[in-house]
Amino acid sequence: MIEVSVEVHEGATSSRVAVQADTISRAVSITKECHPGRDVRVVFPIDPEGFFAGAPKKTAGNTAGNTKNSSRMRLVPDRIR
């Protein structure tokens, strides 16, 4: 499990989210699914300290063997302009 920051662009407005997934490409796919029609980009450089997020936490409907639900997205506090 990894965690990367992803920028979501809509017109002149941008926001940043942190996404946990099995791969970077899956993190981008998840973000595109949540924000259809918007431009999505991985933020580089990737923070090496936060990159390896560890195992996903168990939540309702999420078990260690269920990789489809093991990815998560959270807002990063900074707003980009």
LUMMITI-196332 format. One record per residue: x, y, z of N, C-alpha, C, O, CB in turn. Coordinates in nm, 3 decimals, decimal comma, m for minus. Each point is the difference from the previous one (the first is absolute). Glycine has a CB too. Example, Ala and Ser with C-alpha at 12.3 -4.5 7.8 and 13.67 -1.06 7.14 Angstrom:
BEGIN
{nxx:1,319&nyy:m0,569&nzz:0,780&caxx:m0,089&cayy:0,119&cazz:0,000&cxx:0,090&cyy:0,120&czz:0,000&oxx:0,104&oyy:m0,002&ozz:0,066&cbxx:m0,293&cbyy:m0,115&cbzz:0,059}
{nxx:0,154&nyy:0,222&nzz:m0,197&caxx:0,082&cayy:0,119&cazz:0,006&cxx:m0,077&cyy:0,109&czz:0,073&oxx:0,051&oyy:0,111&ozz:0,017&cbxx:0,067&cbyy:m0,174&cbzz:m0,232}
***
This chain:
BEGIN
{nxx:0,084&nyy:m0,117&nzz:0,000&caxx:m0,084&cayy:0,117&cazz:0,000&cxx:0,089&cyy:0,124&czz:0,000&oxx:0,095&oyy:0,010&ozz:0,078&cbxx:m0,280&cbyy:m0,135&cbzz:0,044}
{nxx:0,153&nyy:0,219&nzz:m0,211&caxx:0,076&cayy:0,125&cazz:m0,009&cxx:m0,096&cyy:0,118&czz:0,019&oxx:m0,122&oyy:m0,016&ozz:m0,008&cbxx:0,292&cbyy:m0,091&cbzz:m0,148}
{nxx:m0,114&nyy:0,224&nzz:0,181&caxx:m0,080&cayy:0,122&cazz:0,008&cxx:0,070&cyy:0,108&czz:m0,081&oxx:0,119&oyy:0,025&ozz:0,017&cbxx:m0,208&cbyy:m0,088&cbzz:0,212}
{nxx:0,013&nyy:0,127&nzz:m0,319&caxx:0,053&cayy:0,109&cazz:m0,081&cxx:m0,097&cyy:0,118&czz:0,005&oxx:m0,120&oyy:m0,018&ozz:0,023&cbxx:0,241&cbyy:m0,145&cbzz:m0,174}
{nxx:m0,068&nyy:0,283&nzz:0,129&caxx:m0,084&cayy:0,119&cazz:m0,014&cxx:m0,035&cyy:0,015&czz:m0,147&oxx:0,085&oyy:m0,018&ozz:m0,088&cbxx:0,022&cbyy:0,130&cbzz:0,291}
{nxx:m0,232&nyy:m0,077&nzz:m0,227&caxx:m0,050&cayy:0,015&cazz:m0,137&cxx:m0,071&cyy:0,134&czz:m0,009&oxx:m0,082&oyy:0,034&ozz:0,085&cbxx:0,058&cbyy:m0,286&cbzz:m0,116}
{nxx:0,056&nyy:0,329&nzz:m0,074&caxx:m0,068&cayy:0,127&cazz:m0,026&cxx:m0,120&cyy:m0,026&czz:m0,089&oxx:0,007&oyy:m0,077&ozz:m0,096&cbxx:0,209&cbyy:0,206&cbzz:0,120}
{nxx:m0,327&nyy:m0,063&nzz:0,008&caxx:m0,120&cayy:m0,007&cazz:m0,081&cxx:m0,026&cyy:0,141&czz:m0,052&oxx:m0,022&oyy:0,093&ozz:0,078&cbxx:m0,076&cbyy:m0,289&cbzz:0,056}
{nxx:0,101&nyy:0,212&nzz:m0,268&caxx:m0,018&cayy:0,131&cazz:m0,062&cxx:m0,136&cyy:0,010&czz:m0,066&oxx:m0,043&oyy:m0,089&ozz:m0,073&cbxx:0,290&cbyy:0,105&cbzz:0,035}
{nxx:m0,316&nyy:0,095&nzz:0,067&caxx:m0,126&cayy:0,030&cazz:m0,067&cxx:0,004&cyy:0,148&czz:m0,033&oxx:m0,019&oyy:0,085&ozz:0,086&cbxx:m0,110&cbyy:m0,270&cbzz:0,036}
{nxx:0,152&nyy:0,214&nzz:m0,249&caxx:0,016&cayy:0,139&cazz:m0,041&cxx:0,123&cyy:0,060&czz:0,065&oxx:0,108&oyy:m0,058&ozz:m0,005&cbxx:m0,357&cbyy:0,080&cbzz:m0,025}
{nxx:0,231&nyy:0,095&nzz:0,093&caxx:0,112&cayy:0,067&cazz:0,067&cxx:0,017&cyy:m0,047&czz:0,144&oxx:0,095&oyy:0,042&ozz:0,067&cbxx:m0,132&cbyy:0,155&cbzz:m0,213}
{nxx:m0,052&nyy:m0,281&nzz:0,194&caxx:0,004&cayy:m0,047&cazz:0,139&cxx:0,065&cyy:m0,137&czz:0,009&oxx:m0,027&oyy:m0,089&ozz:m0,080&cbxx:m0,179&cbyy:0,222&cbzz:0,129}
{nxx:0,292&nyy:m0,148&nzz:0,050&caxx:0,066&cayy:m0,128&cazz:0,025&cxx:m0,013&cyy:m0,035&czz:0,146&oxx:m0,001&oyy:0,088&ozz:0,087&cbxx:0,162&cbyy:m0,049&cbzz:m0,276}
{nxx:m0,170&nyy:m0,167&nzz:0,217&caxx:0,005&cayy:m0,048&cazz:0,138&cxx:0,091&cyy:m0,121&czz:0,003&oxx:0,031&oyy:m0,059&ozz:m0,103&cbxx:m0,265&cbyy:0,147&cbzz:0,155}
{nxx:0,275&nyy:m0,125&nzz:0,068&caxx:0,092&cayy:m0,111&cazz:0,015&cxx:m0,060&cyy:m0,102&czz:0,096&oxx:m0,055&oyy:0,037&ozz:0,104&cbxx:0,254&cbyy:0,113&cbzz:m0,148}
{nxx:m0,190&nyy:m0,277&nzz:0,008&caxx:m0,047&cayy:m0,108&cazz:0,087&cxx:0,112&cyy:m0,101&czz:0,018&oxx:0,085&oyy:m0,015&ozz:m0,088&cbxx:m0,324&cbyy:0,048&cbzz:0,011}
{nxx:0,239&nyy:m0,101&nzz:0,190&caxx:0,093&cayy:m0,110&cazz:0,024&cxx:m0,078&cyy:m0,128&czz:m0,025&oxx:m0,111&oyy:m0,017&ozz:0,051&cbxx:0,251&cbyy:0,150&cbzz:0,119}
{nxx:m0,082&nyy:m0,223&nzz:m0,248&caxx:m0,069&cayy:m0,122&cazz:m0,037&cxx:0,086&cyy:m0,120&czz:0,038&oxx:0,119&oyy:m0,005&ozz:m0,031&cbxx:m0,237&cbyy:0,123&cbzz:m0,158}
{nxx:0,057&nyy:m0,216&nzz:0,255&caxx:0,067&cayy:m0,126&cazz:0,030&cxx:m0,053&cyy:m0,105&czz:m0,095&oxx:m0,121&oyy:m0,014&ozz:m0,017&cbxx:0,154&cbyy:0,077&cbzz:0,260}
{nxx:0,058&nyy:m0,138&nzz:m0,305&caxx:m0,037&cayy:m0,106&cazz:m0,093&cxx:0,116&cyy:m0,098&czz:m0,010&oxx:0,105&oyy:0,019&ozz:0,061&cbxx:m0,258&cbyy:0,138&cbzz:m0,192}
{nxx:0,131&nyy:m0,263&nzz:0,053&caxx:0,106&cayy:m0,100&cazz:m0,019&cxx:0,111&cyy:0,051&czz:m0,092&oxx:0,116&oyy:m0,037&ozz:0,017&cbxx:m0,286&cbyy:m0,141&cbzz:0,017}
{nxx:0,135&nyy:0,265&nzz:m0,131&caxx:0,098&cayy:0,054&cazz:m0,095&cxx:m0,031&cyy:0,147&czz:m0,026&oxx:m0,109&oyy:0,048&ozz:0,031&cbxx:0,140&cbyy:m0,276&cbzz:m0,138}
{nxx:0,065&nyy:0,299&nzz:0,050&caxx:m0,021&cayy:0,140&cazz:m0,037&cxx:m0,109&cyy:0,011&czz:m0,107&oxx:m0,085&oyy:0,088&ozz:0,007&cbxx:0,325&cbyy:m0,036&cbzz:0,050}
{nxx:m0,238&nyy:m0,141&nzz:m0,155&caxx:m0,101&cayy:0,006&cazz:m0,106&cxx:m0,140&cyy:m0,026&czz:0,056&oxx:m0,097&oyy:0,059&ozz:m0,047&cbxx:0,268&cbyy:m0,135&cbzz:m0,120}
{nxx:m0,183&nyy:m0,011&nzz:0,267&caxx:m0,130&cayy:m0,024&cazz:0,063&cxx:m0,045&cyy:0,123&czz:0,077&oxx:m0,119&oyy:0,032&ozz:0,001&cbxx:0,171&cbyy:m0,277&cbzz:0,015}
{nxx:0,042&nyy:0,316&nzz:0,048&caxx:m0,034&cayy:0,123&cazz:0,071&cxx:m0,056&cyy:0,105&czz:m0,097&oxx:m0,095&oyy:0,070&ozz:0,033&cbxx:0,275&cbyy:m0,119&cbzz:0,138}
{nxx:m0,120&nyy:0,059&nzz:m0,289&caxx:m0,049&cayy:0,093&cazz:m0,101&cxx:m0,139&cyy:m0,043&czz:m0,048&oxx:m0,089&oyy:0,084&ozz:m0,015&cbxx:0,326&cbyy:m0,033&cbzz:m0,057}
{nxx:m0,256&nyy:m0,179&nzz:0,048&caxx:m0,130&cayy:m0,052&cazz:m0,044&cxx:m0,110&cyy:0,029&czz:0,102&oxx:m0,110&oyy:0,041&ozz:m0,036&cbxx:0,229&cbyy:m0,221&cbzz:m0,092}
{nxx:m0,089&nyy:0,159&nzz:0,255&caxx:m0,097&cayy:0,026&cazz:0,106&cxx:m0,038&cyy:0,148&czz:0,000&oxx:m0,118&oyy:0,034&ozz:0,011&cbxx:0,214&cbyy:m0,222&cbzz:0,127}
{nxx:0,003&nyy:0,275&nzz:m0,151&caxx:m0,026&cayy:0,143&cazz:0,000&cxx:m0,084&cyy:0,040&czz:m0,121&oxx:m0,091&oyy:0,082&ozz:0,012&cbxx:0,306&cbyy:m0,043&cbzz:0,109}
{nxx:m0,186&nyy:m0,097&nzz:m0,238&caxx:m0,079&cayy:0,030&cazz:m0,120&cxx:m0,143&cyy:m0,049&czz:0,016&oxx:m0,093&oyy:0,066&ozz:m0,049&cbxx:0,299&cbyy:m0,081&cbzz:m0,090}
{nxx:m0,227&nyy:m0,098&nzz:0,205&caxx:m0,135&cayy:m0,051&cazz:0,024&cxx:m0,078&cyy:0,094&czz:0,091&oxx:m0,120&oyy:0,020&ozz:m0,019&cbxx:0,205&cbyy:m0,255&cbzz:m0,011}
{nxx:m0,018&nyy:0,291&nzz:0,129&caxx:m0,066&cayy:0,091&cazz:0,095&cxx:m0,022&cyy:0,140&czz:m0,058&oxx:m0,088&oyy:0,072&ozz:0,045&cbxx:0,191&cbyy:m0,202&cbzz:0,140}
{nxx:m0,022&nyy:0,167&nzz:m0,284&caxx:m0,006&cayy:0,134&cazz:m0,059&cxx:m0,007&cyy:m0,011&czz:m0,153&oxx:0,094&oyy:0,040&ozz:m0,069&cbxx:0,036&cbyy:0,056&cbzz:0,264}
{nxx:m0,241&nyy:m0,150&nzz:m0,249&caxx:m0,008&cayy:m0,021&cazz:m0,145&cxx:0,007&cyy:0,133&czz:m0,077&oxx:m0,056&oyy:0,101&ozz:0,042&cbxx:m0,082&cbyy:m0,307&cbzz:0,000}
{nxx:0,207&nyy:0,203&nzz:m0,155&caxx:0,011&cayy:0,116&cazz:m0,086&cxx:0,102&cyy:0,103&czz:0,045&oxx:0,014&oyy:0,104&ozz:m0,064&cbxx:m0,246&cbyy:m0,142&cbzz:0,010}
{nxx:0,303&nyy:0,011&nzz:0,162&caxx:0,101&cayy:0,095&cazz:0,048&cxx:0,139&cyy:m0,052&czz:m0,030&oxx:0,021&oyy:m0,121&ozz:m0,013&cbxx:m0,176&cbyy:0,199&cbzz:0,195}
{nxx:0,250&nyy:0,013&nzz:m0,193&caxx:0,139&cayy:m0,036&cazz:m0,025&cxx:0,062&cyy:m0,045&czz:0,132&oxx:m0,008&oyy:0,072&ozz:0,100&cbxx:0,026&cbyy:0,092&cbzz:m0,294}
{nxx:0,044&nyy:m0,282&nzz:0,195&caxx:0,059&cayy:m0,058&cazz:0,121&cxx:0,148&cyy:m0,024&czz:m0,025&oxx:0,038&oyy:m0,059&ozz:m0,101&cbxx:m0,259&cbyy:m0,050&cbzz:0,166}
{nxx:0,305&nyy:0,155&nzz:0,029&caxx:0,145&cayy:m0,017&cazz:m0,013&cxx:0,063&cyy:m0,038&czz:0,134&oxx:m0,039&oyy:0,051&ozz:0,105&cbxx:0,041&cbyy:0,117&cbzz:m0,293}
{nxx:0,094&nyy:m0,258&nzz:0,182&caxx:0,077&cayy:m0,037&cazz:0,120&cxx:0,094&cyy:0,115&czz:0,032&oxx:0,061&oyy:0,058&ozz:m0,091&cbxx:m0,076&cbyy:m0,308&cbzz:0,038}
{nxx:0,029&nyy:0,283&nzz:0,180&caxx:0,089&cayy:0,107&cazz:0,044&cxx:0,140&cyy:m0,058&czz:0,016&oxx:0,020&oyy:m0,095&ozz:0,076&cbxx:m0,210&cbyy:0,218&cbzz:0,041}
{nxx:0,286&nyy:m0,066&nzz:m0,188&caxx:0,140&cayy:m0,040&cazz:0,012&cxx:0,077&cyy:0,114&czz:0,060&oxx:m0,036&oyy:0,115&ozz:m0,024&cbxx:0,018&cbyy:m0,270&cbzz:m0,173}
{nxx:0,124&nyy:0,131&nzz:0,272&caxx:0,051&cayy:m0,132&cazz:0,036&cxx:m0,090&cyy:m0,067&czz:0,104&oxx:m0,066&oyy:0,068&ozz:0,079&cbxx:0,300&cbyy:0,010&cbzz:m0,128}
{nxx:m0,237&nyy:m0,208&nzz:0,045&caxx:m0,077&cayy:m0,079&cazz:0,096&cxx:0,074&cyy:m0,002&czz:0,132&oxx:0,120&oyy:m0,025&ozz:0,005&cbxx:m0,219&cbyy:m0,118&cbzz:m0,190}
{nxx:0,026&nyy:0,170&nzz:0,293&caxx:0,059&cayy:0,002&cazz:0,134&cxx:0,044&cyy:m0,141&czz:0,040&oxx:m0,086&oyy:m0,086&ozz:0,020&cbxx:m0,059&cbyy:0,285&cbzz:0,044}
{nxx:0,276&nyy:m0,226&nzz:m0,053&caxx:0,045&cayy:m0,136&cazz:0,031&cxx:m0,042&cyy:m0,047&czz:0,139&oxx:m0,016&oyy:m0,120&ozz:0,022&cbxx:0,209&cbyy:0,160&cbzz:m0,173}
{nxx:m0,211&nyy:0,054&nzz:0,246&caxx:m0,037&cayy:m0,039&cazz:0,136&cxx:m0,144&cyy:m0,049&czz:0,007&oxx:m0,030&oyy:m0,089&ozz:0,080&cbxx:0,193&cbyy:0,255&cbzz:0,007}
{nxx:m0,251&nyy:m0,111&nzz:m0,168&caxx:m0,140&cayy:m0,038&cazz:0,006&cxx:m0,042&cyy:m0,095&czz:m0,110&oxx:m0,117&oyy:m0,039&ozz:m0,007&cbxx:0,075&cbyy:0,254&cbzz:0,112}
{nxx:0,136&nyy:m0,252&nzz:m0,194&caxx:m0,035&cayy:m0,080&cazz:m0,117&cxx:m0,053&cyy:m0,138&czz:0,037&oxx:m0,104&oyy:m0,041&ozz:m0,052&cbxx:0,277&cbyy:0,164&cbzz:m0,074}
{nxx:m0,105&nyy:m0,194&nzz:0,213&caxx:m0,045&cayy:m0,133&cazz:0,040&cxx:m0,096&cyy:0,014&czz:0,117&oxx:0,042&oyy:0,021&ozz:0,114&cbxx:0,174&cbyy:m0,127&cbzz:m0,194}
{nxx:m0,345&nyy:0,095&nzz:0,050&caxx:m0,104&cayy:0,027&cazz:0,099&cxx:m0,027&cyy:m0,118&czz:0,092&oxx:m0,070&oyy:0,015&ozz:0,100&cbxx:m0,029&cbyy:0,142&cbzz:m0,260}
{nxx:0,152&nyy:m0,273&nzz:0,129&caxx:m0,025&cayy:m0,118&cazz:0,082&cxx:m0,127&cyy:m0,069&czz:m0,041&oxx:m0,059&oyy:0,033&ozz:m0,103&cbxx:0,180&cbyy:0,073&cbzz:0,291}
{nxx:m0,164&nyy:m0,200&nzz:m0,109&caxx:m0,121&cayy:m0,077&cazz:m0,030&cxx:m0,123&cyy:0,087&czz:0,023&oxx:m0,001&oyy:0,084&ozz:0,089&cbxx:0,118&cbyy:m0,299&cbzz:m0,026}
{nxx:m0,221&nyy:0,194&nzz:m0,144&caxx:m0,122&cayy:0,078&cazz:0,020&cxx:m0,066&cyy:m0,036&czz:0,133&oxx:0,007&oyy:m0,115&ozz:0,044&cbxx:m0,040&cbyy:0,128&cbzz:m0,293}
{nxx:m0,031&nyy:0,085&nzz:0,311&caxx:m0,071&cayy:m0,026&cazz:0,124&cxx:m0,130&cyy:m0,070&czz:m0,031&oxx:m0,065&oyy:0,029&ozz:m0,101&cbxx:0,170&cbyy:0,172&cbzz:0,211}
{nxx:m0,145&nyy:m0,293&nzz:m0,022&caxx:m0,126&cayy:m0,071&cazz:m0,021&cxx:m0,116&cyy:0,093&czz:0,037&oxx:m0,001&oyy:0,063&ozz:0,106&cbxx:0,111&cbyy:m0,286&cbzz:m0,058}
{nxx:m0,206&nyy:0,231&nzz:m0,138&caxx:m0,123&cayy:0,076&cazz:0,024&cxx:m0,116&cyy:m0,088&czz:m0,042&oxx:0,021&oyy:m0,108&ozz:m0,055&cbxx:0,095&cbyy:0,332&cbzz:0,018}
{nxx:m0,236&nyy:m0,180&nzz:0,063&caxx:m0,118&cayy:m0,078&cazz:m0,040&cxx:0,005&cyy:m0,022&czz:m0,149&oxx:0,013&oyy:0,095&ozz:m0,077&cbxx:m0,149&cbyy:m0,001&cbzz:0,266}
{nxx:0,126&nyy:m0,219&nzz:m0,232&caxx:0,003&cayy:m0,033&cazz:m0,141&cxx:0,139&cyy:m0,007&czz:m0,058&oxx:0,015&oyy:m0,019&ozz:m0,121&cbxx:m0,233&cbyy:0,126&cbzz:0,103}
{nxx:0,320&nyy:m0,093&nzz:0,100&caxx:0,138&cayy:m0,002&cazz:m0,050&cxx:0,078&cyy:m0,103&czz:0,081&oxx:0,019&oyy:0,015&ozz:0,121&cbxx:m0,030&cbyy:0,229&cbzz:m0,191}
{nxx:0,056&nyy:m0,349&nzz:0,001&caxx:0,085&cayy:m0,099&cazz:0,066&cxx:0,135&cyy:m0,001&czz:m0,069&oxx:0,012&oyy:0,050&ozz:m0,112&cbxx:m0,212&cbyy:m0,190&cbzz:0,179}
{nxx:0,298&nyy:0,085&nzz:m0,003&caxx:0,136&cayy:0,001&cazz:m0,057&cxx:0,004&cyy:m0,066&czz:m0,136&oxx:0,082&oyy:0,040&ozz:m0,083&cbxx:0,010&cbyy:m0,045&cbzz:0,313}
{nxx:m0,175&nyy:m0,093&nzz:m0,258&caxx:0,001&cayy:m0,068&cazz:m0,129&cxx:m0,082&cyy:0,070&czz:m0,107&oxx:0,000&oyy:m0,043&ozz:m0,115&cbxx:0,032&cbyy:m0,164&cbzz:0,238}
{nxx:m0,102&nyy:0,313&nzz:m0,088&caxx:m0,087&cayy:0,069&cazz:m0,094&cxx:0,071&cyy:0,125&czz:m0,049&oxx:m0,017&oyy:0,107&ozz:0,058&cbxx:m0,190&cbyy:m0,195&cbzz:0,057}
{nxx:0,286&nyy:0,077&nzz:m0,223&caxx:0,079&cayy:0,112&cazz:m0,049&cxx:m0,084&cyy:0,104&czz:m0,071&oxx:0,042&oyy:0,115&ozz:m0,012&cbxx:0,150&cbyy:m0,268&cbzz:m0,010}
{nxx:m0,312&nyy:0,117&nzz:m0,026&caxx:m0,084&cayy:0,096&cazz:m0,068&cxx:m0,041&cyy:0,113&czz:0,093&oxx:m0,010&oyy:0,115&ozz:m0,044&cbxx:m0,074&cbyy:m0,296&cbzz:m0,106}
{nxx:0,061&nyy:0,153&nzz:0,277&caxx:m0,042&cayy:0,101&cazz:0,096&cxx:0,114&cyy:0,048&czz:0,089&oxx:m0,024&oyy:0,075&ozz:0,094&cbxx:m0,200&cbyy:m0,176&cbzz:m0,098}
{nxx:0,348&nyy:0,061&nzz:m0,024&caxx:0,110&cayy:0,034&cazz:0,090&cxx:0,060&cyy:0,137&czz:m0,028&oxx:0,083&oyy:0,046&ozz:0,078&cbxx:m0,037&cbyy:m0,287&cbzz:m0,059}
{nxx:m0,083&nyy:0,306&nzz:m0,127&caxx:0,054&cayy:0,131&cazz:m0,034&cxx:m0,082&cyy:0,109&czz:0,068&oxx:m0,121&oyy:m0,015&ozz:0,018&cbxx:0,206&cbyy:m0,073&cbzz:m0,237}
{nxx:m0,018&nyy:0,197&nzz:0,255&caxx:m0,071&cayy:0,111&cazz:0,062&cxx:0,052&cyy:0,133&czz:m0,052&oxx:0,111&oyy:0,009&ozz:m0,053&cbxx:m0,150&cbyy:m0,149&cbzz:0,257}
{nxx:m0,044&nyy:0,241&nzz:m0,189&caxx:0,037&cayy:0,134&cazz:m0,041&cxx:m0,031&cyy:0,094&czz:0,116&oxx:m0,102&oyy:m0,015&ozz:0,067&cbxx:0,057&cbyy:m0,037&cbzz:m0,313}
{nxx:0,132&nyy:0,148&nzz:0,269&caxx:m0,028&cayy:0,101&cazz:0,101&cxx:0,048&cyy:0,135&czz:m0,050&oxx:0,094&oyy:0,006&ozz:m0,079&cbxx:m0,075&cbyy:m0,176&cbzz:0,264}
{nxx:m0,081&nyy:0,275&nzz:m0,141&caxx:0,039&cayy:0,135&cazz:m0,041&cxx:0,129&cyy:0,039&czz:0,068&oxx:0,020&oyy:m0,029&ozz:0,118&cbxx:m0,259&cbyy:0,092&cbzz:m0,154}
{nxx:0,326&nyy:0,003&nzz:m0,039&caxx:0,122&cayy:0,058&cazz:0,055&cxx:m0,033&cyy:0,145&czz:0,032&oxx:m0,062&oyy:0,066&ozz:m0,083&cbxx:0,218&cbyy:m0,223&cbzz:m0,050}
{nxx:m0,117&nyy:0,208&nzz:0,248&caxx:m0,046&cayy:0,131&cazz:0,044&cxx:0,034&cyy:0,117&czz:m0,092&oxx:m0,077&oyy:0,096&ozz:m0,006&cbxx:0,097&cbyy:m0,186&cbzz:0,229}
{nxx:0,090&nyy:0,087&nzz:m0,294&caxx:0,040&cayy:0,112&cazz:m0,084&cxx:m0,087&cyy:0,011&czz:m0,124&oxx:m0,036&oyy:m0,102&ozz:m0,059&cbxx:0,269&cbyy:0,079&cbzz:0,144}
{nxx:m0,266&nyy:0,142&nzz:m0,125&caxx:m0,074&cayy:0,025&cazz:m0,123&cxx:0,095&cyy:0,066&czz:m0,098&oxx:0,075&oyy:0,090&ozz:0,038&cbxx:m0,297&cbyy:m0,067&cbzz:0,085}
{nxx:0,220&nyy:m0,066&nzz:m0,247&caxx:0,091&cayy:0,050&cazz:m0,102&cxx:m0,075&cyy:0,101&czz:m0,085&oxx:m0,117&oyy:m0,020&ozz:m0,030&cbxx:0,248&cbyy:m0,197&cbzz:0,028}
{nxx:m0,066&nyy:0,321&nzz:m0,036&caxx:m0,062&cayy:0,101&cazz:m0,089&cxx:0,084&cyy:0,022&czz:m0,121&oxx:m0,035&oyy:0,080&ozz:m0,086&cbxx:m0,071&cbyy:0,030&cbzz:0,280}
***
